[in-house]
C-alpha cells in the first residue's frame, strides 16, 4: 500500500443518509427489516433450487448464483450502516474503505456478467430451443459463472489500485453510508475532472454498454415470443419480463451514478440505497411471484418441513 496515502489519511467519516436522530431510527428499522428479508428470501431460493430436483436446470443454477451475489451485495455495507445508527460510530479506516470499494465492484461487476449470462440462457432457450441442451450444458453454465467472478475480480482490482494512487490530504468526510469511488475521489487533492473521466470510462460506459446489449437481446426474445401464441410462450414471456425488470432496476442506478460521477450527492445516495438495499430483495420477490415452478417448489419445501416437525418426537 502507498505509504504516503496512509500517512495522510487514516480513516474516513461516513456521514450517512441524514443527521436527524428520528430519521436515523426510522432508517435503522426499515433497513434492518429489508436486510433480514433479503437474506431470508435469497437463502430460500438457494435452498429450494438445491433441494428440488425439478429445478436442477441451467436457468435455476444461474438464479441461485444471482441470489448468492445479492446476499453478498446486501452485506458489504448495510450491516455496518445499521450498527452505526445504534452506536453513533460512523468512522471507517482507510483499509476498510478500500475493502468496501473492492467488494462493491466485485459483486456489481460479477452480477452484470451473470445477468448477461441469464439473458444468453433465455435467448438460446426461446430462439434456438432445439439446440438448447447442446449449447447450454452444465459445463457451460459453470464456465459462465466462473467467468463472471473473474471479470468481477479484475474490475474491482482496477478500482482499488486506482484508489490507492489517490493523494488524500484534506477533508475526510464521505457524504454517503459506504465508500465508493464517486464520493471518495472528491476528497482527493487532485483535479476531479480527470478522475470523473476515469469513472465514466471504467464503470459508466461498461455498465451502459452491457445494458444496451441486454436490452437488445430481450427485444429479440420478446419479438420471438410474440410470434408464438402458446402456453409455453406465455411462460417464456413471464420469465423474460421478470429478468428484464431485474436488469432495469439494477442497471438504472449504476449507469446514472457512474456516467455522471459529479452529480448531486443526494441523488447518488438515493440511488445507492436502491441498488445495494432494495434491489437485492426485489430479485427474490420478482422471481418467486412470477415463476410458478419456484412457487410450487417452495410449497413442497414448506410441507416437507412441516411434516418433518410433526414426525419429531415431542
Secondary structure, DSSP 8 states (H G I E B T S, - for coil): --HHHHHH-SEEEE--S-S-HHHHHHHHHHHHHHHHHHHHHHHHHHHHHHH-GGG-SHHHHHHHHHHHHHHHHHHTTHHHHHHHHHH---EEEHHHHHHHHHHHHHHHHHHHHHHHHHHHHHHHHHHSGGGHHHHS-HHHHHHHHHHHHHHHHHHHHHHHHHHHT--B-S--EESSSS--HHHHGGGBSS-HHHHHHHHIIIIIHHHHHHHHHHHHHHHHHHHHHHT--SHHHHHHHHHHHHHHHHHHHHHHHHHHHHHSTTS-HHHHHHHHHIIIIIHHHHHHHHHHHH-HHHHHHHHHHHHHHHHHHHHS--
